[in-house]
Amino acid sequence: METASLFTEMEDANRMSVAPLAVRMRPRALEDIVGQQDAVGTGSWLRSAIENDSLSSVVLFGPAGTGKTSIAHVIANSTQATFVEVSAVGGTVSDLRREISAAQKRLSSRGMRTILFVDEIHRFNRSQQDALLHAVEDRTVVLVGATTENPYFEVNSALLSRSRVVELHSLSDADICSLIDLALTDERGLNSAFAIDDAAKDAITLLAAGDGRAALNTLELASQLALSTNKNKATPALITEQMVCSATPHRGLPYDKNKDQHYDIISAFIKSMRGSDPDAALYWLARMIEGGEDPKFIARRIFILAAEDIGNADPQALLIAEAAFRSAEVIGYPECQLILAQAATYMALAPKSNAACGIFDALSEVRKGPLRKVPDYLRDRHRPGSENYGKYKYPHNYPGGWVDQQYLPDGLKRGAFWHPGDRGWEAYRTEATLRDRDITED
């Protein structure tokens, strides 16, 4: 047994010697976790459950690099239960059933609990997730699931009802700085062999965008550059801003093209145009372009906004939106990003009216109101008996091209659906129409 333990320690040491910095720096205890005070801070449910080894099933939800796997490893180091891990990336139902069967044997023969960590649990389909239900419900296993996707959309509701969701948040800049400082000095990390200037630390923090793993990866790459240029081996190699930028030339902000980020950012984009803020519109547009969003999806939202929020306050907006959509179809990236930018800023600067939304009130009346007859004098005349329909007043036969005549069915009055704004072409035409009618009536 001792020999096996010795060999295991040697194997672990060999693996860790070549492991990435982010893996070597994984927390071993709750005190080592950086940030996430809401989730694992003093007085939190999760912290109490880990400390008392009384954990029940939990789903850890948060962006990449926020500590989901780290918390799972802290649980593994803290619990008296058997800790097993399955990744949903390559795992199958057979893997789950094998671990559940082994957990049943441990529980029945030795009274030993099993904590089952499922990384990327959202990657399991519904039937795979269902395979966990019974074991979670009767506590054959305590599930610890980790996901970057909203579990309320991606995890079976039946499984969620048997678990507690704990949300993790992107790390703050101060958290990232603490993580860098720790990695520089810790013997598991860079072991004080490197120094870093403030500009380099700021650059890593900016590039990380709240992702602790990304920060450590960048630090490790920059340290390799520093090592190769260090002339005096007796002093710590200095990591500079230029080394950081060379190591990670491209900043990767989180964006998922069919999940929460997708909907949040397009929502911010639309609301920025509606709110007449061209700078914000360009920023959110850039986030979508950088994230690889389909340009036709962006153009389609601009197209809809042109009618919904601008309408006849500026009728040209719809034409510009159409041109932007066409460019997205036939030109694509990168050229169409200029056209999308022009369209987005035009929408932001255009006068606003949502009078076209009157169609929804009209639809509600049609669907829920009584059946209303077409006034006889408006009916089609190409049928026998139409001579009895009454006289239709042809507007062009009257001064100003207008005559007072009821067009709505009985029971509805003018103004029931259309409420013009007081801006732009719509306001001008509304005022001009009323003025022309006054002249005509005089």
N, C-alpha and C positions, 0 to 999 in steps of 0.2 A: 504493500500500500504506500509506504514511504517512497519507494523507487518510482512508482507511478506518479506520485505527487511531485517529486523532483523533476521528472521528465515533463510533466504538465507545466510547471513553472518555467522550465527552460524554453518550452515551445511558445508559451505566452510571451516571454521576454523577446524571443526571436521575432515573433509577429509584430510586437510593438515597436521594435527597433526600426522597422521599415514602414510602419503605419504613417499615414498623413498626420500632420500636426493637430488637426481638428479631432482626430480619433484619439491621439495620445492625451489630449487635454480634456477628454470627457470627464465630467464630475464623478467623483466616487461617493460623495455624501451630499446631503441637502445643502449644507453650508457652502459647497463649491459651486452651486448653481448661480449663474449671473443673471440678474433681472428676474422677471416673472413673480414679483411679490404677490400679486393677486392670486396666482395659481398655487404657489408653494411657500409663500411667506408665512411668518408667524401667525398662528390663529386660523390658517386656511384649512379647509376640509382635507385636501390632498396631503398636506404636510402631516396633519394629525394621523391620517390613515397609514402613511408610510412609517412614521415614527412608532406607532403602536402595532405595526404589522397586522392591520385589520382592513386592508384594502378590499374594496368591492369593485366590480367592473367599471371601467372608466374609458372614455374616448378622449384622447388629447388632440385638440384641433388648433392649428395655427400655421402661419407661413413657414417656409423652409428656413432652417437655421435658427429656430427660436428655442430649441431645447427639448423637443418631444422625445427623441431617442435618448438624450442625456437623462431625462427623468426616468425613463424605463430602466436604464442601467443603474441609476441610484436605487430604484426599487429592487433590482436584482442583487445589489450589494447589501441591502438592508433586511431583506425578508428571510424568514426561516423556511418559507415555502420553496418548492422547486420552481425555477424560472426557466421557461422554454420560449424560443423565439421562432416565428414563422413570418417570412416576408410575402406579402401579397403579390409582389412583382413576379415571382416565379413559383409561388406556392399553389397547391391544388387542394381539392376537397379531400383527396387521399391523405395528404400531409396533415390536414386538420383532424381527420378521423383517427389517424395514427397517434397524434398527440393527445387527443381526447381519451382514447382507449388507454394509453399509458397513464394518464391522469386518474382515470377511474381505478386502475390497479393500485396506484400509490395511495389513493384515498381509502380504498377498502382494506388493503393489507397493512398499511403503516399509519393511516390517519394523516398522511402528508398532503397538504394543499398544493395546487399547481397554479402558477401565474403564467398565463399565455400572452405573450407580446406579439401583436400582429401589426407590423409596420406597413404603411400605405394601405390601410384596410379598405379604402375607397376603391382600390383596384380589384378587389374581389367582387364578382357579380352577385346578383341577388340570391341565387341558389347556393353559392359558396358561403355567403353570409348566413343563410338559413341553417347551414350545417353546424353553426356555433350556438344556435338558439337554445336547444335543450340543455347543453352543457353549461351555458352561462346561467340559465334560469335556475338549475338545481345546484349551482356552484361547484360542479365538478371541476371547472376551471374559473379563475378570476381573469377576465379579459382586460388587457390594456391595449387599446387600439390607438394608432397614431395616423393622422391624416392632415394633409394640407388643404383638402376640399371641405366645404361646408357639410358636416355630417348629417344635417337635417335634410339635405338633398341626396347625399351619396351613400348613406348607411340606412339599412332597413329600419323602419320605425319600430318594429317589434324588438330588434336588437337594442335600439336606443332607449326604449322604455325600460330595459333591464340594466342600463348603464347610466353613468353620470358623465355629462360632457363638461370638460374643463378647457377653456379657451386660453391659448397663449398668444402673446402679442409680439410684434417686431421689437427687437431690442433698441433701447434708446442709444444716443451717441455716447452717453456716459457709460452705459453697459458695455458697448463695444470697446471703449478705451480701457475699461477695467479688464476685459478679456485679453486685450493686446498686452497690457502690462503683466498680467499673470503668465501668459505664454512666454514672454521674454525671460522671466526669471525662474519659472518652475523647472525642476530637474526633468520632468517628463516632457517639457517643451524645449525651448532654446537654451535653457540652463545658463542664462547670463552671458552667453557668447556673443550677443549682439546688443547694440544700442540703436535707438530710433529718434530722429528729430521730430519736433512738433508738426511740421508740415507733412511729413510722411504719415504720422499717425492720423492727422486730419484727412489725408487722402484715402487711407484705408477705411476710415469711418464713413466717408462719403460714398466710396465704391461699394461698401457692404450693404448699405441701405437697410439696416436693421437685421441683417443675416449674420449670425455669429460664425457659422461654418465658413461663409464666404470671406469674412474678415481674417480668420485664421489661415485659410488657403492662400489669400493674398500675402499675408505676412510671411508665410513659409516660402513662397516663390520669390518675394523681395529679398529674403534673407539669403537665398542661394546666390542671387546677384551680388549682394554685399560681400559674401564670402569669397567670391571669385575676384573681387576688386580690392580686397583688403591687403594692404602692403605690410602692415605691422601685425603679425600674427599674435603678438603678446597683448594687444588691446582688443576690446570688443569691436567687431565689424559694424560700421555705421550704416543703417538703413535710411536712405534718403527718399524724398518725394519722387525724384526721377526714377528710382528703382521700382517704386510702387507702381508708377504709371507704366513703366516698361513691362512689369510683371502682369498687370491687368489693364490693358489699354481700353477695354470696353466695359462700361458699367451696365450690369444686367438688372434692370428694375423688374419686379415681379409683374407678370401679366399672363392671364390664362384666357384663351380665346373663346371659351364657352362656359366659364364658371363665374364666380363672384367678382373677380377683378374686371372681367369683361363687362358685366352689367353695371358695376359701380362707376367705371371710368366713362362708359358711354352716357350714363346718366349725368355725370358731372359735365360732360361735353355739351349735351343738349341744354342743361340748365344754365350753362355759361353763355351760350348763344341767346337763349331766351332772356337772360338777365343783362344782355347788351354789354358783355365783357369780352372784347376781342383777345386780350392777353390770355385770359383763362381758357378761351376756346382753342387758341393755338397750343397752349401747354397740354391740354388733354388730348388734342389731336396728335401731338407729337408722341405722347405716351402710347397711343394706339398704333401709330405707324412704327415706332420702335419695337413694339411688342409683336409686330407681324400681323396686325388685324387686317382682315379682308377689306380692301378699299371700297368695294361695292357696299359692304355693310355700313361703313361710315357715310358714304354718299347717300345711301337710302335714308338714313336718319336725318341728314341735312334736308333732303327732299321733303320728308314728312313735316319737319319743323317749318319749312318755308310756307306751307299751307296752314299749319296748326297755329303758329305763333306770330306770323307776319301777315299772311293773307293779302287782302287788298289794301292794307296800309302801304304796301310796296309790291305791286303785281310782278315786277321784274324779278323778285326774289325766287319765284317758282321757276322762271326760265334759267336763272343762274344755277339753281339746284339741279335742274334737268341736265344742264351742260356738265356739271360736276359728276353726275351719275354716269353720263355717257363717257366721260373721260376715264372714269374708273373701269368701265367695261372694256374700252378699246385700247387704252394706253397702259394703264396699270402703273405699278411702282417702277422706277422712282419718280418719273415725271409727274404723275397725277397728284403727288403730294402738294405740289404748288397750286394746282387747281382746287384741291380740297381746302387748302389754306385760304385761297381767295374767297371761295364760297362760304367758308365758316366765318371769316371776318365780315363779309358782306351781311350775313344773317345777323351777326352780333350788332352791327351798326345800323341795320334797317329799323324803321319805325315798326312798332309791334301792334298787332290786333289778333285776337282769337275769335273774331266773329264767325269764322268758318265752322267753329265748334257748335254752332247752332244746329248743324245737321244731327247732332246727337239728341237734342231736344225734339227735333222733328221726327226722328226715328222712334223715340219713346212714345210720342203722340200717335204715330201710325200703329205701333205694336199694342199699345194699351188703351188708346182712345176708341170712341165709337167709329163705325164706318160712316165716312162723310162723303156726300155726293158731290160730284163735279157740278158747279153751277151750269145750268142749261146753256147759257149763252157762250160758255167756254168749250162746249162739247164739239166733237168732230162733226162736220156738216155733210160728210159723204155717206149719207144713209137716208132712206125714206123717212119722212116725217120731220126732218131737221128744220123745216121752215117754221115749225112751232117752238123752236128753242129760245126764241127771244133775240133781241138785237145785241150783237157784239160790237162794241165801239172800237174801231180801228184807230190806234193812237196816232198814226201818221196823218190822219185826216184832221187833227186838231193842232192849234198853235202850240209850239214847244214840243211836239211829238209825244204829248202825254194827255191823258184824260182820266178823271176820277172814275174808277171802276173796281168792283170787288173781284179779286182773283182767288182769295182763300175760300175754302168751303164754309158754309154756315157754321157758326159756333167758334170760329177762330178769328182773331183780330190781328191787324198789322202790328208787328213788334213781338209776336209770340215766340219767334225763333231767332231772328237776326237782330243782334245788338252791336251796331257799328262802334268802332273805337273813335277816339278824338284825335287821331294822329295820321299823318301821311295822306296818300292819295284817297284812301277810304273816307277820311274826314272831309277832304276837299270836295269829293263827289257827293257825299251826303248833304253837305251844306249847299252845293250848287244845285242839286236836284230839288231841295226844298225851296230855294230861291226861284228857280225856274217855274216851279208849280205855283208859287205865289203870284208871279207875273202873269202866268196863264189864267189863273182864276180871276185876277183883276180885269 
